Amino acid sequence: MFVKNIMVPKHQCVTVAYDESLQAALDRLERYDIDSVPVLRDGKYAGVVTRYGIYEDFFRADQPKESFLAGTKAGEAARRKDVYFHGQEVLEEALLILKSFPIVPIVDEEQRFAGIVTRTDVLEQFRSAFGVGRSGIRIAIACMESEGQIAKLSELTKSFHENIISLATFDEEDKLVRRIVLKVEKNQKVEKFISRLEQAGFKILSISET
């Protein structure tokens, strides 16, 4: 999935104009209970203003709070002006960037602001990918890192008519071993299915009902 698929479009975003005051930006942050707001200049992305950034700049400024907030433009306090997406990035790439920041703007080829992708929305997609919120049987297994293991697992689930809710693979520190977390719907054949997995050479690490 691409970040454009979970983008919050421009008309649903809270933004602030470049020439608006920091007081206006702070008011918006507090009104909507958010930590950051994109700055726009003639419709183009010009950075992000954050609560932390405002406080940081104020402590560095040698002037009263009211004067600083009223006399400083939002654009002058904008950060991360070169951090944005174009929409074609995959969620895995977005998660790495969003790890240190709650939102990343999405712009077109001419830098026009199109919307934002949020850390919360990306994490929700990963929750969905792992089947969080859906009841089932979670089976963690380990297998040798060799060609055809996923195909073998697929054939086994097909032969038992298992309905796969989610499937994810992880590298172990030992590069010869791969860990797989499989979540299937609960049914009367699950125990036989797990037994067959072991017979096929998959090591069962844990089994839990969620």
Backbone as JSON Lines, residues from 0, in Angstrom:
{"i":0,"aa":"M","n":[0.84,-1.2,0.0],"ca":[0.0,0.0,0.0],"c":[0.87,1.25,0.0]}
{"i":1,"aa":"F","n":[0.4,2.28,-0.69],"ca":[1.14,3.53,-0.77],"c":[0.55,4.56,0.2]}
{"i":2,"aa":"V","n":[1.38,5.55,0.56],"ca":[0.92,6.55,1.53],"c":[-0.27,7.35,0.99]}
{"i":3,"aa":"K","n":[-0.37,7.48,-0.34],"ca":[-1.49,8.24,-0.9],"c":[-2.83,7.59,-0.59]}
{"i":4,"aa":"N","n":[-2.81,6.26,-0.32],"ca":[-4.05,5.55,-0.03],"c":[-4.62,5.89,1.34]}
{"i":5,"aa":"I","n":[-3.78,6.43,2.23],"ca":[-4.27,6.79,3.56],"c":[-4.09,8.28,3.83]}
{"i":6,"aa":"M","n":[-3.88,9.04,2.77],"ca":[-3.67,10.48,2.92],"c":[-4.93,11.17,3.44]}
{"i":7,"aa":"V","n":[-4.72,12.08,4.38],"ca":[-5.8,12.99,4.79],"c":[-5.76,14.15,3.8]}
{"i":8,"aa":"P","n":[-6.81,14.32,2.97],"ca":[-6.77,15.34,1.92],"c":[-6.74,16.76,2.47]}
{"i":9,"aa":"K","n":[-6.27,17.65,1.63],"ca":[-6.06,19.05,2.02],"c":[-7.28,19.67,2.68]}
{"i":10,"aa":"H","n":[-8.47,19.41,2.13],"ca":[-9.67,20.08,2.66],"c":[-10.05,19.59,4.06]}
{"i":11,"aa":"Q","n":[-9.43,18.49,4.51],"ca":[-9.7,17.99,5.85],"c":[-8.56,18.32,6.82]}
{"i":12,"aa":"C","n":[-7.53,18.99,6.33],"ca":[-6.35,19.28,7.16],"c":[-6.46,20.64,7.83]}
{"i":13,"aa":"V","n":[-5.86,20.74,9.0],"ca":[-5.69,22.03,9.67],"c":[-4.35,22.57,9.21]}
{"i":14,"aa":"T","n":[-4.36,23.79,8.67],"ca":[-3.13,24.41,8.17],"c":[-3.03,25.85,8.67]}
{"i":15,"aa":"V","n":[-1.87,26.45,8.44],"ca":[-1.68,27.86,8.78],"c":[-0.92,28.51,7.64]}
{"i":16,"aa":"A","n":[-1.27,29.75,7.33],"ca":[-0.59,30.47,6.25],"c":[0.77,30.98,6.72]}
{"i":17,"aa":"Y","n":[1.69,31.09,5.78],"ca":[3.06,31.51,6.07],"c":[3.1,32.83,6.83]}
{"i":18,"aa":"D","n":[2.27,33.79,6.43],"ca":[2.3,35.13,7.02],"c":[1.45,35.28,8.28]}
{"i":19,"aa":"E","n":[0.74,34.23,8.67],"ca":[-0.01,34.3,9.92],"c":[0.95,34.26,11.09]}
{"i":20,"aa":"S","n":[0.5,34.76,12.22],"ca":[1.36,34.83,13.4],"c":[1.48,33.46,14.08]}
{"i":21,"aa":"L","n":[2.53,33.35,14.88],"ca":[2.68,32.13,15.67],"c":[1.52,31.98,16.66]}
{"i":22,"aa":"Q","n":[0.97,33.11,17.08],"ca":[-0.18,33.04,17.98],"c":[-1.34,32.34,17.29]}
{"i":23,"aa":"A","n":[-1.56,32.65,16.01],"ca":[-2.63,32.0,15.25],"c":[-2.36,30.51,15.1]}
{"i":24,"aa":"A","n":[-1.09,30.17,14.87],"ca":[-0.72,28.75,14.74],"c":[-0.94,28.02,16.06]}
{"i":25,"aa":"L","n":[-0.52,28.64,17.16],"ca":[-0.68,28.02,18.48],"c":[-2.15,27.87,18.83]}
{"i":26,"aa":"D","n":[-2.96,28.88,18.5],"ca":[-4.4,28.81,18.75],"c":[-5.0,27.61,18.02]}
{"i":27,"aa":"R","n":[-4.55,27.38,16.8],"ca":[-5.07,26.27,16.0],"c":[-4.64,24.92,16.6]}
{"i":28,"aa":"L","n":[-3.39,24.87,17.05],"ca":[-2.91,23.63,17.67],"c":[-3.73,23.28,18.9]}
{"i":29,"aa":"E","n":[-4.02,24.3,19.7],"ca":[-4.78,24.06,20.92],"c":[-6.25,23.76,20.63]}
{"i":30,"aa":"R","n":[-6.82,24.47,19.65],"ca":[-8.24,24.29,19.32],"c":[-8.52,22.87,18.84]}
{"i":31,"aa":"Y","n":[-7.6,22.33,18.02],"ca":[-7.82,21.0,17.45],"c":[-7.05,19.9,18.2]}
{"i":32,"aa":"D","n":[-6.37,20.29,19.3],"ca":[-5.65,19.34,20.14],"c":[-4.67,18.5,19.31]}
{"i":33,"aa":"I","n":[-3.83,19.19,18.54],"ca":[-2.81,18.54,17.72],"c":[-1.44,19.12,18.06]}
{"i":34,"aa":"D","n":[-0.39,18.44,17.64],"ca":[0.97,18.86,17.99],"c":[1.71,19.56,16.87]}
{"i":35,"aa":"S","n":[1.19,19.48,15.65],"ca":[1.88,20.1,14.52],"c":[0.89,20.5,13.45]}
{"i":36,"aa":"V","n":[1.25,21.53,12.68],"ca":[0.37,22.04,11.63],"c":[1.21,22.45,10.42]}
{"i":37,"aa":"P","n":[0.83,22.01,9.21],"ca":[1.57,22.4,8.01],"c":[1.43,23.89,7.73]}
{"i":38,"aa":"V","n":[2.52,24.48,7.22],"ca":[2.53,25.89,6.84],"c":[2.44,25.97,5.32]}
{"i":39,"aa":"L","n":[1.53,26.8,4.82],"ca":[1.35,26.94,3.38],"c":[1.66,28.36,2.94]}
{"i":40,"aa":"R","n":[2.32,28.46,1.78],"ca":[2.62,29.76,1.2],"c":[2.15,29.74,-0.24]}
{"i":41,"aa":"D","n":[1.07,30.46,-0.51],"ca":[0.45,30.45,-1.84],"c":[0.11,29.03,-2.28]}
{"i":42,"aa":"G","n":[-0.4,28.24,-1.34],"ca":[-0.83,26.88,-1.65],"c":[0.27,25.85,-1.66]}
{"i":43,"aa":"K","n":[1.51,26.29,-1.48],"ca":[2.64,25.36,-1.5],"c":[3.14,25.08,-0.08]}
{"i":44,"aa":"Y","n":[3.65,23.9,0.09],"ca":[4.15,23.49,1.39],"c":[5.41,24.26,1.76]}
{"i":45,"aa":"A","n":[5.43,24.81,3.0],"ca":[6.58,25.62,3.43],"c":[7.1,25.21,4.8]}
{"i":46,"aa":"G","n":[6.77,24.0,5.23],"ca":[7.27,23.52,6.51],"c":[6.16,23.17,7.48]}
{"i":47,"aa":"V","n":[6.55,22.87,8.71],"ca":[5.61,22.49,9.76],"c":[5.92,23.27,11.02]}
{"i":48,"aa":"V","n":[4.88,23.76,11.67],"ca":[5.03,24.41,12.97],"c":[4.56,23.43,14.03]}
{"i":49,"aa":"T","n":[5.38,23.27,15.06],"ca":[5.03,22.35,16.15],"c":[4.98,23.09,17.48]}
{"i":50,"aa":"R","n":[4.28,22.51,18.43],"ca":[4.24,23.09,19.78],"c":[5.66,23.21,20.34]}
{"i":51,"aa":"Y","n":[6.39,22.11,20.23],"ca":[7.75,22.09,20.77],"c":[8.62,23.15,20.1]}
{"i":52,"aa":"G","n":[8.46,23.3,18.79],"ca":[9.25,24.29,18.06],"c":[8.94,25.7,18.51]}
{"i":53,"aa":"I","n":[7.65,25.97,18.75],"ca":[7.26,27.3,19.23],"c":[7.9,27.59,20.59]}
{"i":54,"aa":"Y","n":[7.8,26.64,21.49],"ca":[8.36,26.83,22.83],"c":[9.88,26.98,22.76]}
{"i":55,"aa":"E","n":[10.5,26.18,21.91],"ca":[11.95,26.24,21.77],"c":[12.39,27.61,21.25]}
{"i":56,"aa":"D","n":[11.71,28.11,20.23],"ca":[12.05,29.42,19.67],"c":[11.8,30.54,20.67]}
{"i":57,"aa":"F","n":[10.73,30.42,21.46],"ca":[10.42,31.45,22.45],"c":[11.53,31.57,23.5]}
{"i":58,"aa":"F","n":[12.0,30.44,23.97],"ca":[13.04,30.46,25.0],"c":[14.35,31.04,24.47]}
{"i":59,"aa":"R","n":[14.53,30.98,23.16],"ca":[15.73,31.56,22.56],"c":[15.55,33.05,22.23]}
{"i":60,"aa":"A","n":[14.29,33.48,22.22],"ca":[14.01,34.88,21.86],"c":[14.09,35.77,23.11]}
{"i":61,"aa":"D","n":[14.62,36.93,22.93],"ca":[14.76,37.87,24.06],"c":[13.63,38.89,23.99]}
{"i":62,"aa":"Q","n":[12.41,38.42,24.19],"ca":[11.24,39.29,24.16],"c":[10.09,38.64,24.9]}
{"i":63,"aa":"P","n":[9.11,39.44,25.32],"ca":[7.96,38.89,26.04],"c":[7.18,37.89,25.18]}
{"i":64,"aa":"K","n":[6.5,36.99,25.85],"ca":[5.77,35.93,25.16],"c":[4.76,36.49,24.16]}
{"i":65,"aa":"E","n":[3.96,37.47,24.6],"ca":[2.92,38.02,23.73],"c":[3.51,38.66,22.48]}
{"i":66,"aa":"S","n":[4.59,39.4,22.67],"ca":[5.24,40.05,21.52],"c":[5.83,39.02,20.57]}
{"i":67,"aa":"F","n":[6.43,38.01,21.12],"ca":[7.04,36.96,20.3],"c":[5.98,36.25,19.47]}
{"i":68,"aa":"L","n":[4.88,35.85,20.1],"ca":[3.84,35.1,19.39],"c":[3.14,35.96,18.34]}
{"i":69,"aa":"A","n":[2.93,37.23,18.68],"ca":[2.21,38.12,17.75],"c":[3.11,38.63,16.64]}
{"i":70,"aa":"G","n":[4.4,38.78,16.93],"ca":[5.3,39.4,15.95],"c":[6.09,38.43,15.09]}
{"i":71,"aa":"T","n":[5.97,37.14,15.35],"ca":[6.7,36.13,14.58],"c":[5.76,35.43,13.62]}
{"i":72,"aa":"K","n":[6.15,35.35,12.35],"ca":[5.33,34.67,11.36],"c":[5.47,33.15,11.51]}
{"i":73,"aa":"A","n":[4.38,32.47,11.2],"ca":[4.41,31.0,11.27],"c":[5.5,30.45,10.36]}
{"i":74,"aa":"G","n":[5.65,31.06,9.19],"ca":[6.65,30.58,8.24],"c":[8.07,30.73,8.74]}
{"i":75,"aa":"E","n":[8.3,31.72,9.59],"ca":[9.64,31.95,10.13],"c":[10.01,30.87,11.15]}
{"i":76,"aa":"A","n":[9.01,30.24,11.74],"ca":[9.25,29.21,12.74],"c":[9.07,27.81,12.17]}
{"i":77,"aa":"A","n":[8.8,27.72,10.87],"ca":[8.55,26.41,10.25],"c":[9.8,25.55,10.23]}
{"i":78,"aa":"R","n":[9.6,24.27,10.42],"ca":[10.69,23.29,10.39],"c":[10.38,22.21,9.35]}
{"i":79,"aa":"R","n":[11.37,21.36,9.12],"ca":[11.22,20.2,8.23],"c":[10.67,20.59,6.85]}
{"i":80,"aa":"K","n":[11.22,21.66,6.31],"ca":[10.75,22.15,5.01],"c":[11.08,21.18,3.87]}
{"i":81,"aa":"D","n":[12.08,20.35,4.06],"ca":[12.48,19.42,3.01],"c":[12.01,18.0,3.27]}
{"i":82,"aa":"V","n":[11.13,17.82,4.24],"ca":[10.63,16.48,4.56],"c":[9.17,16.38,4.11]}
{"i":83,"aa":"Y","n":[8.93,15.58,3.1],"ca":[7.57,15.41,2.57],"c":[7.53,14.16,1.7]}
{"i":84,"aa":"F","n":[6.31,13.75,1.36],"ca":[6.1,12.63,0.45],"c":[5.45,13.14,-0.83]}
{"i":85,"aa":"H","n":[5.55,12.31,-1.85],"ca":[4.82,12.6,-3.1],"c":[3.63,11.66,-3.28]}
{"i":86,"aa":"G","n":[3.48,10.71,-2.37],"ca":[2.32,9.83,-2.4],"c":[2.6,8.43,-2.88]}
{"i":87,"aa":"Q","n":[3.72,8.24,-3.6],"ca":[4.03,6.92,-4.14],"c":[4.89,6.08,-3.2]}
{"i":88,"aa":"E","n":[5.26,6.64,-2.06],"ca":[6.08,5.91,-1.1],"c":[5.25,4.8,-0.43]}
{"i":89,"aa":"V","n":[5.91,3.69,-0.11],"ca":[5.22,2.6,0.56],"c":[5.14,2.86,2.05]}
{"i":90,"aa":"L","n":[4.21,2.19,2.73],"ca":[3.99,2.44,4.15],"c":[5.22,2.15,4.99]}
{"i":91,"aa":"E","n":[6.01,1.12,4.59],"ca":[7.2,0.8,5.36],"c":[8.17,1.98,5.39]}
{"i":92,"aa":"E","n":[8.31,2.66,4.26],"ca":[9.19,3.83,4.2],"c":[8.63,4.97,5.04]}
{"i":93,"aa":"A","n":[7.31,5.13,4.99],"ca":[6.67,6.2,5.76],"c":[6.86,6.0,7.25]}
{"i":94,"aa":"L","n":[6.78,4.74,7.7],"ca":[6.89,4.47,9.13],"c":[8.25,4.88,9.67]}
{"i":95,"aa":"L","n":[9.31,4.7,8.88],"ca":[10.65,5.07,9.33],"c":[10.76,6.57,9.57]}
{"i":96,"aa":"I","n":[10.12,7.35,8.69],"ca":[10.16,8.82,8.84],"c":[9.23,9.27,9.96]}
{"i":97,"aa":"L","n":[8.06,8.65,10.04],"ca":[7.07,9.05,11.04],"c":[7.45,8.61,12.45]}
{"i":98,"aa":"K","n":[8.48,7.79,12.57],"ca":[8.92,7.35,13.89],"c":[9.34,8.54,14.75]}
{"i":99,"aa":"S","n":[9.86,9.58,14.11],"ca":[10.35,10.73,14.86],"c":[9.48,11.98,14.69]}
{"i":100,"aa":"F","n":[8.35,11.85,13.97],"ca":[7.51,13.01,13.75],"c":[6.08,12.54,13.5]}
{"i":101,"aa":"P","n":[5.06,13.25,14.04],"ca":[3.68,12.73,13.95],"c":[3.02,12.84,12.58]}
{"i":102,"aa":"I","n":[3.46,13.78,11.74],"ca":[2.85,13.92,10.41],"c":[3.92,14.19,9.37]}
{"i":103,"aa":"V","n":[3.61,13.82,8.14],"ca":[4.45,14.19,7.01],"c":[3.52,14.67,5.9]}
{"i":104,"aa":"P","n":[3.74,15.87,5.36],"ca":[2.9,16.39,4.28],"c":[3.13,15.63,2.97]}
{"i":105,"aa":"I","n":[2.13,15.67,2.12],"ca":[2.22,15.11,0.77],"c":[2.06,16.26,-0.21]}
{"i":106,"aa":"V","n":[2.98,16.36,-1.16],"ca":[2.94,17.45,-2.14],"c":[3.01,16.88,-3.55]}
{"i":107,"aa":"D","n":[2.62,17.7,-4.53],"ca":[2.74,17.27,-5.92],"c":[4.09,17.7,-6.49]}
{"i":108,"aa":"E","n":[4.25,17.54,-7.79],"ca":[5.54,17.84,-8.42],"c":[5.93,19.31,-8.31]}
{"i":109,"aa":"E","n":[4.95,20.18,-8.15],"ca":[5.21,21.61,-8.04],"c":[5.17,22.1,-6.6]}
{"i":110,"aa":"Q","n":[5.26,21.18,-5.68],"ca":[5.32,21.48,-4.25],"c":[3.98,21.96,-3.69]}
{"i":111,"aa":"R","n":[2.91,21.82,-4.45],"ca":[1.6,22.21,-3.93],"c":[1.14,21.2,-2.9]}
{"i":112,"aa":"F","n":[0.62,21.71,-1.81],"ca":[0.19,20.88,-0.69],"c":[-1.06,20.08,-1.08]}
{"i":113,"aa":"A","n":[-0.99,18.75,-0.86],"ca":[-2.11,17.89,-1.21],"c":[-2.78,17.28,0.02]}
{"i":114,"aa":"G","n":[-2.03,17.15,1.11],"ca":[-2.59,16.55,2.32],"c":[-1.48,16.09,3.24]}
{"i":115,"aa":"I","n":[-1.84,15.25,4.19],"ca":[-0.84,14.72,5.13],"c":[-1.06,13.24,5.34]}
{"i":116,"aa":"V","n":[-0.02,12.57,5.8],"ca":[-0.14,11.21,6.31],"c":[0.32,11.27,7.76]}
{"i":117,"aa":"T","n":[-0.41,10.61,8.63],"ca":[-0.1,10.68,10.06],"c":[0.46,9.35,10.57]}
{"i":118,"aa":"R","n":[1.21,9.45,11.63],"ca":[1.77,8.26,12.26],"c":[0.65,7.31,12.7]}
{"i":119,"aa":"T","n":[-0.41,7.88,13.25],"ca":[-1.54,7.08,13.72],"c":[-2.16,6.26,12.6]}
{"i":120,"aa":"D","n":[-2.35,6.89,11.43],"ca":[-2.96,6.18,10.3],"c":[-2.06,5.07,9.78]}
{"i":121,"aa":"V","n":[-0.76,5.32,9.74],"ca":[0.18,4.29,9.26],"c":[0.19,3.11,10.23]}
{"i":122,"aa":"L","n":[0.24,3.39,11.53],"ca":[0.24,2.32,12.51],"c":[-1.05,1.52,12.46]}
{"i":123,"aa":"E","n":[-2.16,2.2,12.16],"ca":[-3.43,1.5,12.05],"c":[-3.42,0.52,10.88]}
{"i":124,"aa":"Q","n":[-2.73,0.88,9.8],"ca":[-2.61,-0.03,8.67],"c":[-1.79,-1.27,9.04]}
{"i":125,"aa":"F","n":[-0.75,-1.06,9.84],"ca":[0.03,-2.21,10.29],"c":[-0.76,-3.07,11.27]}
{"i":126,"aa":"R","n":[-1.58,-2.45,12.08],"ca":[-2.47,-3.21,12.97],"c":[-3.4,-4.09,12.15]}
{"i":127,"aa":"S","n":[-3.91,-3.53,11.09],"ca":[-4.79,-4.29,10.21],"c":[-4.04,-5.43,9.53]}
{"i":128,"aa":"A","n":[-2.8,-5.15,9.1],"ca":[-2.0,-6.18,8.43],"c":[-1.71,-7.36,9.36]}
{"i":129,"aa":"F","n":[-1.61,-7.1,10.67],"ca":[-1.34,-8.15,11.64],"c":[-2.63,-8.76,12.19]}
{"i":130,"aa":"G","n":[-3.77,-8.3,11.68],"ca":[-5.03,-8.87,12.12],"c":[-5.43,-8.48,13.52]}
{"i":131,"aa":"V","n":[-4.87,-7.39,14.03],"ca":[-5.22,-6.93,15.38],"c":[-6.7,-6.52,15.39]}
{"i":132,"aa":"G","n":[-7.41,-6.99,16.39],"ca":[-8.83,-6.66,16.48],"c":[-9.73,-7.75,15.93]}
{"i":133,"aa":"R","n":[-9.15,-8.72,15.22],"ca":[-9.92,-9.86,14.71],"c":[-9.57,-11.1,15.51]}
{"i":134,"aa":"S","n":[-10.56,-11.81,15.96],"ca":[-10.31,-13.0,16.77],"c":[-9.77,-14.12,15.9]}
{"i":135,"aa":"G","n":[-8.89,-14.93,16.48],"ca":[-8.32,-16.04,15.74],"c":[-7.23,-16.72,16.54]}
{"i":136,"aa":"I","n":[-6.49,-17.6,15.88],"ca":[-5.39,-18.32,16.5],"c":[-4.08,-17.79,15.93]}
{"i":137,"aa":"R","n":[-3.23,-17.29,16.8],"ca":[-1.94,-16.74,16.39],"c":[-0.87,-17.8,16.59]}
{"i":138,"aa":"I","n":[-0.2,-18.16,15.51],"ca":[0.82,-19.21,15.56],"c":[2.16,-18.62,15.14]}
{"i":139,"aa":"A","n":[3.11,-18.63,16.05],"ca":[4.46,-18.16,15.73],"c":[5.32,-19.38,15.45]}
{"i":140,"aa":"I","n":[5.97,-19.39,14.29],"ca":[6.78,-20.55,13.91],"c":[8.15,-20.09,13.42]}
{"i":141,"aa":"A","n":[9.08,-21.02,13.41],"ca":[10.42,-20.76,12.88],"c":[10.74,-21.83,11.85]}
{"i":142,"aa":"C","n":[11.5,-21.43,10.84],"ca":[11.89,-22.38,9.81],"c":[13.26,-21.98,9.27]}
{"i":143,"aa":"M","n":[13.88,-22.91,8.58],"ca":[15.15,-22.62,7.97],"c":[14.96,-21.6,6.85]}
{"i":144,"aa":"E","n":[15.89,-20.69,6.72],"ca":[15.83,-19.66,5.68],"c":[16.25,-20.29,4.35]}
{"i":145,"aa":"S","n":[15.27,-20.8,3.64],"ca":[15.54,-21.44,2.36],"c":[14.38,-21.2,1.4]}
{"i":146,"aa":"E","n":[14.64,-21.36,0.14],"ca":[13.65,-21.09,-0.88],"c":[12.47,-22.05,-0.75]}
{"i":147,"aa":"G","n":[11.27,-21.51,-0.91],"ca":[10.08,-22.35,-0.94],"c":[9.36,-22.53,0.38]}
{"i":148,"aa":"Q","n":[9.84,-21.92,1.47],"ca":[9.2,-22.11,2.77],"c":[7.8,-21.49,2.81]}
{"i":149,"aa":"I","n":[7.66,-20.3,2.29],"ca":[6.35,-19.65,2.28],"c":[5.39,-20.43,1.38]}
{"i":150,"aa":"A","n":[5.9,-20.93,0.25],"ca":[5.07,-21.73,-0.65],"c":[4.6,-23.0,0.05]}
{"i":151,"aa":"K","n":[5.5,-23.63,0.81],"ca":[5.13,-24.85,1.55],"c":[4.04,-24.53,2.57]}
{"i":152,"aa":"L","n":[4.23,-23.4,3.28],"ca":[3.24,-23.0,4.27],"c":[1.9,-22.72,3.61]}
{"i":153,"aa":"S","n":[1.95,-22.1,2.45],"ca":[0.73,-21.79,1.71],"c":[-0.01,-23.06,1.3]}
{"i":154,"aa":"E","n":[0.73,-24.06,0.86],"ca":[0.12,-25.32,0.46],"c":[-0.54,-26.02,1.64]}
{"i":155,"aa":"L","n":[0.11,-25.95,2.8],"ca":[-0.46,-26.58,3.98],"c":[-1.76,-25.9,4.41]}
{"i":156,"aa":"T","n":[-1.75,-24.57,4.42],"ca":[-2.98,-23.86,4.8],"c":[-4.1,-24.12,3.8]}
{"i":157,"aa":"K","n":[-3.73,-24.25,2.53],"ca":[-4.73,-24.54,1.5],"c":[-5.31,-25.93,1.68]}
{"i":158,"aa":"S","n":[-4.46,-26.91,1.99],"ca":[-4.94,-28.28,2.14],"c":[-5.87,-28.44,3.33]}
{"i":159,"aa":"F","n":[-5.7,-27.59,4.35],"ca":[-6.57,-27.64,5.53],"c":[-7.71,-26.62,5.44]}
{"i":160,"aa":"H","n":[-7.77,-25.92,4.31],"ca":[-8.81,-24.9,4.09],"c":[-8.82,-23.86,5.21]}
{"i":161,"aa":"E","n":[-7.61,-23.5,5.66],"ca":[-7.5,-22.49,6.71],"c":[-7.72,-21.09,6.12]}
{"i":162,"aa":"N","n":[-8.47,-20.28,6.83],"ca":[-8.69,-18.9,6.42],"c":[-7.64,-18.03,7.1]}
{"i":163,"aa":"I","n":[-6.67,-17.53,6.33],"ca":[-5.58,-16.74,6.89],"c":[-6.05,-15.31,7.14]}
{"i":164,"aa":"I","n":[-5.92,-14.86,8.39],"ca":[-6.25,-13.48,8.74],"c":[-5.05,-12.58,8.47]}
{"i":165,"aa":"S","n":[-3.86,-13.05,8.83],"ca":[-2.64,-12.27,8.58],"c":[-1.44,-13.21,8.54]}
{"i":166,"aa":"L","n":[-0.39,-12.72,7.88],"ca":[0.86,-13.48,7.8],"c":[2.0,-12.48,7.69]}
{"i":167,"aa":"A","n":[2.99,-12.63,8.56],"ca":[4.14,-11.73,8.54],"c":[5.4,-12.54,8.81]}
{"i":168,"aa":"T","n":[6.5,-12.14,8.18],"ca":[7.76,-12.83,8.4],"c":[8.79,-11.87,8.97]}
{"i":169,"aa":"F","n":[9.7,-12.41,9.78],"ca":[10.72,-11.6,10.42],"c":[12.06,-12.32,10.34]}
{"i":170,"aa":"D","n":[13.12,-11.56,10.14],"ca":[14.47,-12.11,10.16],"c":[14.92,-12.29,11.59]}
{"i":171,"aa":"E","n":[15.56,-13.38,11.89],"ca":[16.17,-13.6,13.19],"c":[17.62,-13.11,13.15]}
{"i":172,"aa":"E","n":[18.24,-13.03,14.31],"ca":[19.66,-12.67,14.35],"c":[20.47,-13.72,13.6]}
{"i":173,"aa":"D","n":[20.04,-14.97,13.72],"ca":[20.66,-16.03,12.93],"c":[20.06,-15.96,11.53]}
{"i":174,"aa":"K","n":[20.86,-15.56,10.55],"ca":[20.36,-15.34,9.2],"c":[19.9,-16.62,8.51]}
{"i":175,"aa":"L","n":[20.13,-17.77,9.16],"ca":[19.7,-19.03,8.57],"c":[18.29,-19.41,9.02]}
{"i":176,"aa":"V","n":[17.73,-18.61,9.9],"ca":[16.41,-18.91,10.45],"c":[15.46,-17.75,10.16]}
{"i":177,"aa":"R","n":[14.23,-18.09,9.83],"ca":[13.2,-17.07,9.62],"c":[12.03,-17.36,10.55]}
{"i":178,"aa":"R","n":[11.51,-16.3,11.14],"ca":[10.34,-16.42,12.01],"c":[9.11,-15.96,11.25]}
{"i":179,"aa":"I","n":[8.04,-16.7,11.38],"ca":[6.79,-16.4,10.69],"c":[5.66,-16.36,11.72]}
{"i":180,"aa":"V","n":[4.86,-15.33,11.65],"ca":[3.69,-15.22,12.52],"c":[2.45,-15.32,11.64]}
{"i":181,"aa":"L","n":[1.68,-16.36,11.89],"ca":[0.49,-16.67,11.1],"c":[-0.73,-16.59,11.99]}
{"i":182,"aa":"K","n":[-1.77,-15.93,11.52],"ca":[-3.01,-15.86,12.27],"c":[-4.14,-16.41,11.41]}
{"i":183,"aa":"V","n":[-4.83,-17.42,11.94],"ca":[-5.9,-18.07,11.19],"c":[-7.18,-18.04,12.03]}
{"i":184,"aa":"E","n":[-8.3,-18.23,11.35],"ca":[-9.57,-18.29,12.07],"c":[-9.63,-19.56,12.91]}
{"i":185,"aa":"K","n":[-10.25,-19.45,14.06],"ca":[-10.39,-20.61,14.94],"c":[-11.38,-21.6,14.33]}
{"i":186,"aa":"N","n":[-10.98,-22.87,14.31],"ca":[-11.88,-23.92,13.82],"c":[-11.46,-25.26,14.43]}
{"i":187,"aa":"Q","n":[-12.2,-26.3,14.14],"ca":[-11.96,-27.6,14.76],"c":[-10.73,-28.3,14.2]}
{"i":188,"aa":"K","n":[-10.18,-27.79,13.08],"ca":[-9.04,-28.46,12.46],"c":[-7.7,-27.81,12.82]}
{"i":189,"aa":"V","n":[-7.72,-26.8,13.65],"ca":[-6.5,-26.06,13.93],"c":[-5.43,-26.95,14.56]}
{"i":190,"aa":"E","n":[-5.81,-27.78,15.51],"ca":[-4.82,-28.64,16.17],"c":[-4.16,-29.58,15.17]}
{"i":191,"aa":"K","n":[-4.93,-30.16,14.28],"ca":[-4.36,-31.05,13.25],"c":[-3.46,-30.26,12.3]}
{"i":192,"aa":"F","n":[-3.88,-29.03,12.01],"ca":[-3.07,-28.17,11.14],"c":[-1.73,-27.86,11.78]}
{"i":193,"aa":"I","n":[-1.73,-27.56,13.06],"ca":[-0.49,-27.25,13.77],"c":[0.41,-28.49,13.8]}
{"i":194,"aa":"S","n":[-0.18,-29.64,14.04],"ca":[0.58,-30.88,14.05],"c":[1.23,-31.13,12.69]}
{"i":195,"aa":"R","n":[0.5,-30.82,11.64],"ca":[1.03,-31.02,10.29],"c":[2.17,-30.04,10.01]}
{"i":196,"aa":"L","n":[2.08,-28.84,10.56],"ca":[3.16,-27.87,10.41],"c":[4.46,-28.43,11.0]}
{"i":197,"aa":"E","n":[4.35,-29.02,12.18],"ca":[5.53,-29.59,12.82],"c":[6.11,-30.75,12.0]}
{"i":198,"aa":"Q","n":[5.22,-31.56,11.46],"ca":[5.67,-32.68,10.64],"c":[6.4,-32.19,9.38]}
{"i":199,"aa":"A","n":[6.01,-31.01,8.92],"ca":[6.62,-30.46,7.7],"c":[7.93,-29.73,7.98]}
{"i":200,"aa":"G","n":[8.35,-29.7,9.25],"ca":[9.63,-29.09,9.59],"c":[9.56,-27.7,10.17]}
{"i":201,"aa":"F","n":[8.34,-27.19,10.4],"ca":[8.19,-25.87,11.01],"c":[8.21,-26.03,12.54]}
{"i":202,"aa":"K","n":[9.03,-25.24,13.21],"ca":[9.11,-25.29,14.66],"c":[8.09,-24.32,15.26]}
{"i":203,"aa":"I","n":[7.2,-24.83,16.09],"ca":[6.17,-24.0,16.7],"c":[6.77,-23.28,17.92]}
{"i":204,"aa":"L","n":[6.76,-21.96,17.86],"ca":[7.31,-21.16,18.95],"c":[6.26,-20.8,19.99]}
{"i":205,"aa":"S","n":[5.07,-20.47,19.52],"ca":[3.99,-20.13,20.45],"c":[2.65,-20.22,19.73]}
{"i":206,"aa":"I","n":[1.62,-20.47,20.53],"ca":[0.26,-20.51,20.01],"c":[-0.61,-19.74,20.99]}
{"i":207,"aa":"S","n":[-1.41,-18.83,20.51],"ca":[-2.28,-18.07,21.39],"c":[-3.59,-17.73,20.68]}
{"i":208,"aa":"E","n":[-4.64,-17.67,21.46],"ca":[-5.93,-17.28,20.91],"c":[-6.15,-15.81,21.21]}
{"i":209,"aa":"T","n":[-6.5,-15.04,20.18],"ca":[-6.7,-13.61,20.36],"c":[-8.11,-13.22,20.01]}
